[in-house]
Amino acid sequence: MANFIIFAASSGIGSQLASILIAKGHKLFITTRKGDDLAKLKQEFGAEGQLLDISNFEETEKALLAAKNLFGEVHGVACCAGSLLLKSAHLTTRQQFNDVIEASLATAFSVTRAAGKHMAQSGGSVVLVSSAAASAGLANHEAIAAAKAGINGLVLSAAASYASSNIRFNAVAPGLTETKMTAALTANDAARKVSESMHALGRLGTPADVARMMAFLLAPENNWITGQIIGVDGGLGSVRPKSRV
């Protein structure tokens, strides 16, 4: 049994990850941005937690310390925060760009910073969420691709910096996954079919698809994996399938 903290546990992937870890008998500390979400998840999973804006470095650090004080030791950390903006660069405002960077890259850096500072004695695993868009070259993904590519670089550098402290850093890079955030993209049948056709396996991802890999990377027994960006994307990031039409 291990102790984990999930940042942004109310996200589709975050809540699915919590379910998987609880089912395996692990203990959780969770964070959300909304009080209603926090109360619901604490009751559902029997977990402790707190409200948190993960982009706030000092508050993120305090949350990790709260989990460490509660459990005595934190074995793994997952950051499931993010956002989605599908616009070409010339249509993206400065504020929209800032919001994407804040929600995806700043939160990932904030968690990395806290883990590097407070997990050095015992080591552990940190898992972030990137995107297939960081490497695939998808139209109208400029802002989110920039943020997620930043996470890829962050993972590689942090894995090198903290290897001597036995802290492992990895990320999952999903394709289009069916969550509340992507509901507007999948509600239209025509748009959905186009999206499905871009994935070699012919379907969109589910939160469970992504969460299972995150749980694998968090597990203490898988402790010889670091500095990896693992595509959980139905082939979107690396495979160009034959037409299904």
C-alpha positions as a Markdown table, in Angstrom:
| # | Residue | x | y | z |
|---|---|---|---|---|
| 1 | Met | 0.0 | 0.0 | 0.0 |
| 2 | Ala | 1.3 | 3.4 | -1.0 |
| 3 | Asn | 0.4 | 7.1 | -0.3 |
| 4 | Phe | -0.4 | 9.4 | -3.3 |
| 5 | Ile | -1.5 | 12.9 | -3.9 |
| 6 | Ile | -3.6 | 13.8 | -6.9 |
| 7 | Phe | -3.6 | 17.4 | -8.0 |
| 8 | Ala | -6.8 | 18.4 | -9.9 |
| 9 | Ala | -8.6 | 15.2 | -8.8 |
| 10 | Ser | -11.9 | 16.4 | -10.1 |
| 11 | Ser | -10.8 | 16.3 | -13.7 |
| 12 | Gly | -12.0 | 13.3 | -15.8 |
| 13 | Ile | -8.6 | 11.7 | -15.7 |
| 14 | Gly | -7.9 | 12.7 | -12.1 |
| 15 | Ser | -11.1 | 11.2 | -10.7 |
| 16 | Gln | -10.5 | 8.0 | -12.7 |
| 17 | Leu | -7.0 | 7.7 | -11.4 |
| 18 | Ala | -8.3 | 8.2 | -7.9 |
| 19 | Ser | -10.8 | 5.3 | -8.4 |
| 20 | Ile | -8.0 | 3.0 | -9.7 |
| 21 | Leu | -5.6 | 3.8 | -6.8 |
| 22 | Ile | -8.3 | 3.4 | -4.2 |
| 23 | Ala | -9.3 | 0.0 | -5.7 |
| 24 | Lys | -5.7 | -1.1 | -5.2 |
| 25 | Gly | -5.8 | -0.2 | -1.5 |
| 26 | His | -3.7 | 2.9 | -1.7 |
| 27 | Lys | -4.3 | 6.1 | 0.4 |
| 28 | Leu | -5.0 | 9.4 | -1.3 |
| 29 | Phe | -4.7 | 13.1 | -0.6 |
| 30 | Ile | -6.6 | 15.1 | -3.3 |
| 31 | Thr | -6.9 | 18.7 | -4.4 |
| 32 | Thr | -9.6 | 20.5 | -6.4 |
| 33 | Arg | -10.4 | 24.2 | -7.2 |
| 34 | Lys | -14.0 | 24.0 | -6.2 |
| 35 | Gly | -15.5 | 23.2 | -2.8 |
| 36 | Asp | -18.4 | 21.1 | -4.2 |
| 37 | Asp | -16.0 | 18.9 | -6.1 |
| 38 | Leu | -13.7 | 18.5 | -3.1 |
| 39 | Ala | -16.6 | 17.5 | -0.8 |
| 40 | Lys | -17.9 | 15.0 | -3.3 |
| 41 | Leu | -14.6 | 13.3 | -3.9 |
| 42 | Lys | -13.6 | 13.2 | -0.3 |
| 43 | Gln | -16.8 | 11.4 | 0.5 |
| 44 | Glu | -16.5 | 9.1 | -2.6 |
| 45 | Phe | -13.0 | 8.0 | -1.9 |
| 46 | Gly | -12.7 | 8.5 | 1.8 |
| 47 | Ala | -9.7 | 10.7 | 1.1 |
| 48 | Glu | -8.3 | 13.8 | 2.8 |
| 49 | Gly | -7.7 | 16.9 | 0.7 |
| 50 | Gln | -7.9 | 20.7 | 0.2 |
| 51 | Leu | -8.9 | 23.4 | -2.2 |
| 52 | Leu | -6.0 | 24.6 | -4.3 |
| 53 | Asp | -5.0 | 26.7 | -7.2 |
| 54 | Ile | -2.1 | 24.6 | -8.4 |
| 55 | Ser | -0.4 | 27.4 | -10.3 |
| 56 | Asn | 0.3 | 29.0 | -6.9 |
| 57 | Phe | 3.8 | 27.7 | -6.1 |
| 58 | Glu | 3.6 | 28.3 | -2.3 |
| 59 | Glu | 0.2 | 26.8 | -1.9 |
| 60 | Thr | 1.1 | 23.7 | -3.9 |
| 61 | Glu | 4.1 | 23.2 | -1.7 |
| 62 | Lys | 1.9 | 23.5 | 1.4 |
| 63 | Ala | -0.5 | 20.9 | 0.0 |
| 64 | Leu | 2.3 | 18.4 | -0.6 |
| 65 | Leu | 3.5 | 19.0 | 3.0 |
| 66 | Ala | 0.0 | 18.5 | 4.3 |
| 67 | Ala | -0.1 | 15.1 | 2.6 |
| 68 | Lys | 3.4 | 14.2 | 3.9 |
| 69 | Asn | 2.4 | 15.2 | 7.4 |
| 70 | Leu | -0.8 | 13.1 | 7.2 |
| 71 | Phe | 0.8 | 10.0 | 5.8 |
| 72 | Gly | 4.4 | 10.3 | 7.0 |
| 73 | Glu | 5.6 | 9.7 | 3.5 |
| 74 | Val | 4.3 | 10.4 | 0.0 |
| 75 | His | 5.3 | 7.8 | -2.6 |
| 76 | Gly | 3.8 | 9.5 | -5.7 |
| 77 | Val | 2.3 | 12.7 | -7.1 |
| 78 | Ala | 0.1 | 13.1 | -10.1 |
| 79 | Cys | -0.9 | 16.5 | -11.7 |
| 80 | Cys | -4.0 | 16.2 | -13.8 |
| 81 | Ala | -4.6 | 19.9 | -14.4 |
| 82 | Gly | -4.9 | 21.3 | -17.9 |
| 83 | Ser | -7.1 | 23.2 | -20.4 |
| 84 | Leu | -8.0 | 23.1 | -24.0 |
| 85 | Leu | -8.0 | 25.8 | -26.6 |
| 86 | Leu | -8.3 | 25.0 | -30.3 |
| 87 | Lys | -7.4 | 28.2 | -32.2 |
| 88 | Ser | -4.7 | 29.1 | -34.7 |
| 89 | Ala | -2.1 | 31.4 | -33.3 |
| 90 | His | -3.3 | 34.6 | -35.1 |
| 91 | Leu | -6.8 | 34.2 | -33.5 |
| 92 | Thr | -5.5 | 33.6 | -30.0 |
| 93 | Thr | -5.4 | 36.6 | -27.6 |
| 94 | Arg | -2.6 | 37.2 | -25.2 |
| 95 | Gln | -5.0 | 36.4 | -22.3 |
| 96 | Gln | -6.1 | 33.1 | -23.8 |
| 97 | Phe | -2.4 | 32.1 | -24.3 |
| 98 | Asn | -1.6 | 33.1 | -20.8 |
| 99 | Asp | -4.6 | 31.1 | -19.5 |
| 100 | Val | -3.4 | 28.0 | -21.3 |
| 101 | Ile | 0.1 | 28.3 | -20.1 |
| 102 | Glu | -1.1 | 28.9 | -16.5 |
| 103 | Ala | -3.5 | 25.9 | -16.5 |
| 104 | Ser | -1.1 | 23.4 | -18.1 |
| 105 | Leu | 2.5 | 24.4 | -17.8 |
| 106 | Ala | 2.6 | 26.5 | -14.7 |
| 107 | Thr | 0.7 | 23.9 | -12.7 |
| 108 | Ala | 3.0 | 21.1 | -13.9 |
| 109 | Phe | 6.1 | 23.3 | -12.9 |
| 110 | Ser | 4.5 | 24.1 | -9.5 |
| 111 | Val | 4.0 | 20.4 | -8.7 |
| 112 | Thr | 7.6 | 19.6 | -10.0 |
| 113 | Arg | 9.0 | 22.3 | -7.8 |
| 114 | Ala | 7.2 | 21.1 | -4.7 |
| 115 | Ala | 8.1 | 17.4 | -5.3 |
| 116 | Gly | 11.7 | 18.2 | -5.9 |
| 117 | Lys | 11.9 | 20.1 | -2.6 |
| 118 | His | 10.0 | 17.8 | -0.4 |
| 119 | Met | 10.4 | 14.2 | -1.8 |
| 120 | Ala | 14.2 | 14.2 | -1.9 |
| 121 | Gln | 14.6 | 12.2 | 1.3 |
| 122 | Ser | 12.4 | 9.2 | 0.4 |
| 123 | Gly | 12.1 | 9.6 | -3.4 |
| 124 | Gly | 9.0 | 8.6 | -5.4 |
| 125 | Ser | 7.2 | 9.1 | -8.7 |
| 126 | Val | 5.8 | 12.3 | -10.3 |
| 127 | Val | 3.5 | 11.9 | -13.3 |
| 128 | Leu | 2.4 | 14.8 | -15.4 |
| 129 | Val | -0.1 | 15.1 | -18.3 |
| 130 | Ser | 1.3 | 16.2 | -21.7 |
| 131 | Ser | -0.5 | 15.7 | -25.0 |
| 132 | Ala | 0.0 | 14.1 | -28.4 |
| 133 | Ala | -0.4 | 17.6 | -29.7 |
| 134 | Ala | 3.0 | 18.5 | -28.3 |
| 135 | Ser | 4.7 | 16.4 | -31.0 |
| 136 | Ala | 2.1 | 15.5 | -33.7 |
| 137 | Gly | 1.7 | 18.9 | -35.4 |
| 138 | Leu | -2.1 | 19.3 | -35.2 |
| 139 | Ala | -3.7 | 22.3 | -36.8 |
| 140 | Asn | -5.2 | 24.9 | -34.5 |
| 141 | His | -3.4 | 23.6 | -31.4 |
| 142 | Glu | -0.6 | 26.2 | -31.2 |
| 143 | Ala | -1.2 | 27.4 | -27.6 |
| 144 | Ile | -1.9 | 23.9 | -26.1 |
| 145 | Ala | 0.9 | 22.4 | -28.1 |
| 146 | Ala | 3.4 | 25.0 | -26.8 |
| 147 | Ala | 2.3 | 24.4 | -23.2 |
| 148 | Lys | 2.4 | 20.6 | -23.5 |
| 149 | Ala | 5.7 | 20.7 | -25.3 |
| 150 | Gly | 7.0 | 22.6 | -22.3 |
| 151 | Ile | 5.8 | 19.8 | -20.0 |
| 152 | Asn | 7.8 | 17.3 | -22.1 |
| 153 | Gly | 11.0 | 19.4 | -21.7 |
| 154 | Leu | 10.2 | 19.8 | -18.0 |
| 155 | Val | 9.9 | 16.1 | -17.5 |
| 156 | Leu | 13.3 | 15.4 | -19.2 |
| 157 | Ser | 15.1 | 18.1 | -17.2 |
| 158 | Ala | 13.5 | 17.2 | -13.9 |
| 159 | Ala | 14.2 | 13.5 | -14.4 |
| 160 | Ala | 17.9 | 14.4 | -14.8 |
| 161 | Ser | 18.0 | 16.9 | -11.9 |
| 162 | Tyr | 16.3 | 14.7 | -9.3 |
| 163 | Ala | 17.6 | 11.2 | -10.3 |
| 164 | Ser | 20.2 | 11.4 | -7.5 |
| 165 | Ser | 17.3 | 11.9 | -5.1 |
| 166 | Asn | 15.5 | 8.9 | -6.5 |
| 167 | Ile | 12.5 | 11.0 | -7.7 |
| 168 | Arg | 11.2 | 9.8 | -11.1 |
| 169 | Phe | 9.5 | 12.1 | -13.5 |
| 170 | Asn | 7.4 | 10.9 | -16.4 |
| 171 | Ala | 4.4 | 12.1 | -18.4 |
| 172 | Val | 1.5 | 10.6 | -20.3 |
| 173 | Ala | 0.6 | 12.1 | -23.7 |
| 174 | Pro | -3.1 | 11.4 | -24.5 |
| 175 | Gly | -4.9 | 11.8 | -27.8 |
| 176 | Leu | -8.4 | 13.2 | -27.8 |
| 177 | Thr | -10.0 | 11.8 | -24.6 |
| 178 | Glu | -13.7 | 11.9 | -23.8 |
| 179 | Thr | -14.0 | 14.2 | -20.8 |
| 180 | Lys | -16.1 | 17.2 | -19.8 |
| 181 | Met | -13.4 | 19.4 | -21.3 |
| 182 | Thr | -13.7 | 17.8 | -24.7 |
| 183 | Ala | -17.5 | 17.4 | -24.7 |
| 184 | Ala | -18.0 | 20.2 | -27.2 |
| 185 | Leu | -15.6 | 18.5 | -29.7 |
| 186 | Thr | -17.3 | 15.1 | -29.5 |
| 187 | Ala | -20.9 | 16.1 | -29.4 |
| 188 | Asn | -21.1 | 16.7 | -33.2 |
| 189 | Asp | -21.2 | 13.4 | -35.1 |
| 190 | Ala | -19.3 | 14.7 | -38.1 |
| 191 | Ala | -16.6 | 16.3 | -36.0 |
| 192 | Arg | -16.4 | 13.1 | -33.9 |
| 193 | Lys | -15.9 | 10.9 | -36.9 |
| 194 | Val | -13.1 | 13.1 | -38.2 |
| 195 | Ser | -11.4 | 13.0 | -34.8 |
| 196 | Glu | -11.8 | 9.2 | -34.6 |
| 197 | Ser | -10.3 | 8.8 | -38.0 |
| 198 | Met | -7.1 | 10.6 | -36.9 |
| 199 | His | -6.5 | 7.9 | -34.3 |
| 200 | Ala | -5.1 | 4.6 | -35.8 |
| 201 | Leu | -7.2 | 2.5 | -33.5 |
| 202 | Gly | -10.4 | 4.2 | -34.7 |
| 203 | Arg | -11.7 | 5.5 | -31.4 |
| 204 | Leu | -11.3 | 8.3 | -28.9 |
| 205 | Gly | -9.7 | 7.6 | -25.6 |
| 206 | Thr | -11.4 | 7.3 | -22.2 |
| 207 | Pro | -10.2 | 8.7 | -18.9 |
| 208 | Ala | -9.6 | 5.1 | -17.8 |
| 209 | Asp | -7.2 | 4.5 | -20.7 |
| 210 | Val | -5.0 | 7.4 | -19.5 |
| 211 | Ala | -5.4 | 6.8 | -15.8 |
| 212 | Arg | -4.3 | 3.2 | -16.0 |
| 213 | Met | -0.9 | 4.3 | -17.4 |
| 214 | Met | -0.6 | 7.0 | -14.8 |
| 215 | Ala | -1.2 | 4.4 | -12.1 |
| 216 | Phe | 1.4 | 2.2 | -13.6 |
| 217 | Leu | 4.0 | 5.0 | -13.6 |
| 218 | Leu | 3.1 | 5.9 | -10.0 |
| 219 | Ala | 3.5 | 2.4 | -8.7 |
| 220 | Pro | 6.7 | 2.0 | -6.5 |
| 221 | Glu | 7.4 | -1.4 | -8.2 |
| 222 | Asn | 7.9 | 0.3 | -11.5 |
| 223 | Asn | 10.8 | 2.3 | -10.2 |
| 224 | Trp | 13.2 | 2.0 | -13.1 |
| 225 | Ile | 11.3 | 4.3 | -15.5 |
| 226 | Thr | 12.1 | 8.0 | -15.6 |
| 227 | Gly | 12.3 | 10.8 | -18.2 |
| 228 | Gln | 9.6 | 9.2 | -20.4 |
| 229 | Ile | 6.8 | 10.8 | -22.3 |
| 230 | Ile | 4.4 | 7.9 | -23.0 |
| 231 | Gly | 1.8 | 8.2 | -25.7 |
| 232 | Val | -1.6 | 6.9 | -24.6 |
| 233 | Asp | -3.2 | 8.2 | -27.8 |
| 234 | Gly | -4.6 | 5.4 | -30.0 |
| 235 | Gly | -1.7 | 6.1 | -32.3 |
| 236 | Leu | -2.4 | 9.8 | -32.9 |
| 237 | Gly | 1.1 | 11.0 | -32.1 |
| 238 | Ser | 3.0 | 8.5 | -34.2 |
| 239 | Val | 0.9 | 6.5 | -36.6 |
| 240 | Arg | -0.8 | 7.5 | -39.8 |
| 241 | Pro | -3.5 | 4.9 | -40.4 |
| 242 | Lys | -5.1 | 3.8 | -43.7 |
| 243 | Ser | -8.4 | 5.5 | -44.5 |
| 244 | Arg | -11.4 | 3.8 | -43.0 |
| 245 | Val | -13.7 | 5.2 | -45.6 |
